[in-house]
C-alpha cells in the first residue's frame, strides 16, 4: 500500500507558489500599473531564486514519497 501523506512536498510547493506570486505581483505593479516596485532588485531576485528552490525541493520530495 502506498503512503498518501505528501505534506512535506505539498508544503514546499505551497511556499514556492507564494514566493512566485509575490514575484509576479511585483512585476505587475512595476510594469503594468507603472507604480514604484515594492521589492528591490535584490529582493526580486531572491524571491525568484527561493521560489525555484522550493519548487525543486517539493518535486524531489513528492518523487521520493511516490517511490516509497
BALOBA-1460 file (C-alpha; in Angstrom, 3 decimals):
// residues 68
<rec num="1" residu="x" x="0.000" y="0.000" z="0.000"/>
<rec num="2" residu="x" x="1.325" y="3.416" z="-0.931"/>
<rec num="3" residu="x" x="1.880" y="6.175" z="1.551"/>
<rec num="4" residu="x" x="-0.547" y="9.019" z="0.744"/>
<rec num="5" residu="x" x="0.998" y="11.541" z="3.164"/>
<rec num="6" residu="x" x="2.542" y="14.194" z="0.904"/>
<rec num="7" residu="x" x="2.544" y="17.028" z="3.429"/>
<rec num="8" residu="x" x="6.281" y="17.827" z="3.086"/>
<rec num="9" residu="x" x="6.163" y="18.040" z="-0.687"/>
<rec num="10" residu="x" x="2.878" y="19.922" z="-0.613"/>
<rec num="11" residu="x" x="4.227" y="22.474" z="1.883"/>
<rec num="12" residu="x" x="7.337" y="23.134" z="-0.216"/>
<rec num="13" residu="x" x="5.182" y="23.608" z="-3.316"/>
<rec num="14" residu="x" x="2.876" y="25.956" z="-1.426"/>
<rec num="15" residu="x" x="5.831" y="28.082" z="-0.297"/>
<rec num="16" residu="x" x="7.120" y="28.118" z="-3.878"/>
<rec num="17" residu="x" x="3.727" y="29.268" z="-5.118"/>
<rec num="18" residu="x" x="3.502" y="32.083" z="-2.577"/>
<rec num="19" residu="x" x="7.017" y="33.324" z="-3.358"/>
<rec num="20" residu="x" x="6.340" y="33.184" z="-7.096"/>
<rec num="21" residu="x" x="3.068" y="35.078" z="-6.595"/>
<rec num="22" residu="x" x="4.997" y="37.820" z="-4.767"/>
<rec num="23" residu="x" x="7.467" y="37.958" z="-7.658"/>
<rec num="24" residu="x" x="4.672" y="38.220" z="-10.253"/>
<rec num="25" residu="x" x="2.797" y="40.815" z="-8.171"/>
<rec num="26" residu="x" x="5.934" y="42.952" z="-8.053"/>
<rec num="27" residu="x" x="6.265" y="42.713" z="-11.845"/>
<rec num="28" residu="x" x="2.585" y="43.575" z="-12.251"/>
<rec num="29" residu="x" x="2.840" y="46.648" z="-10.016"/>
<rec num="30" residu="x" x="6.059" y="47.911" z="-11.597"/>
<rec num="31" residu="x" x="5.251" y="47.010" z="-15.196"/>
<rec num="32" residu="x" x="1.555" y="47.279" z="-15.945"/>
<rec num="33" residu="x" x="0.475" y="49.717" z="-13.234"/>
<rec num="34" residu="x" x="3.642" y="51.813" z="-13.599"/>
<rec num="35" residu="x" x="3.916" y="52.287" z="-9.845"/>
<rec num="36" residu="x" x="7.124" y="52.008" z="-7.821"/>
<rec num="37" residu="x" x="8.022" y="48.384" z="-7.240"/>
<rec num="38" residu="x" x="7.669" y="47.211" z="-3.641"/>
<rec num="39" residu="x" x="10.703" y="44.897" z="-3.901"/>
<rec num="40" residu="x" x="14.239" y="45.970" z="-4.650"/>
<rec num="41" residu="x" x="16.185" y="44.231" z="-7.398"/>
<rec num="42" residu="x" x="17.965" y="42.016" z="-4.874"/>
<rec num="43" residu="x" x="14.720" y="41.003" z="-3.129"/>
<rec num="44" residu="x" x="13.140" y="40.379" z="-6.520"/>
<rec num="45" residu="x" x="15.994" y="38.052" z="-7.451"/>
<rec num="46" residu="x" x="15.897" y="36.296" z="-4.073"/>
<rec num="47" residu="x" x="12.151" y="35.700" z="-4.261"/>
<rec num="48" residu="x" x="12.517" y="34.094" z="-7.686"/>
<rec num="49" residu="x" x="15.573" y="32.069" z="-6.613"/>
<rec num="50" residu="x" x="13.867" y="30.779" z="-3.457"/>
<rec num="51" residu="x" x="10.695" y="30.034" z="-5.401"/>
<rec num="52" residu="x" x="12.609" y="27.832" z="-7.822"/>
<rec num="53" residu="x" x="14.490" y="26.190" z="-4.955"/>
<rec num="54" residu="x" x="11.329" y="25.309" z="-3.036"/>
<rec num="55" residu="x" x="9.694" y="24.058" z="-6.244"/>
<rec num="56" residu="x" x="12.587" y="21.681" z="-6.907"/>
<rec num="57" residu="x" x="12.564" y="20.568" z="-3.251"/>
<rec num="58" residu="x" x="8.834" y="19.856" z="-3.421"/>
<rec num="59" residu="x" x="9.160" y="17.887" z="-6.636"/>
<rec num="60" residu="x" x="12.020" y="15.796" z="-5.234"/>
<rec num="61" residu="x" x="10.111" y="15.093" z="-2.016"/>
<rec num="62" residu="x" x="6.996" y="14.047" z="-3.919"/>
<rec num="63" residu="x" x="9.083" y="11.781" z="-6.147"/>
<rec num="64" residu="x" x="10.709" y="10.132" z="-3.119"/>
<rec num="65" residu="x" x="7.309" y="9.665" z="-1.469"/>
<rec num="66" residu="x" x="5.827" y="8.119" z="-4.599"/>
<rec num="67" residu="x" x="8.643" y="5.551" z="-4.795"/>
<rec num="68" residu="x" x="8.261" y="4.516" z="-1.147"/>
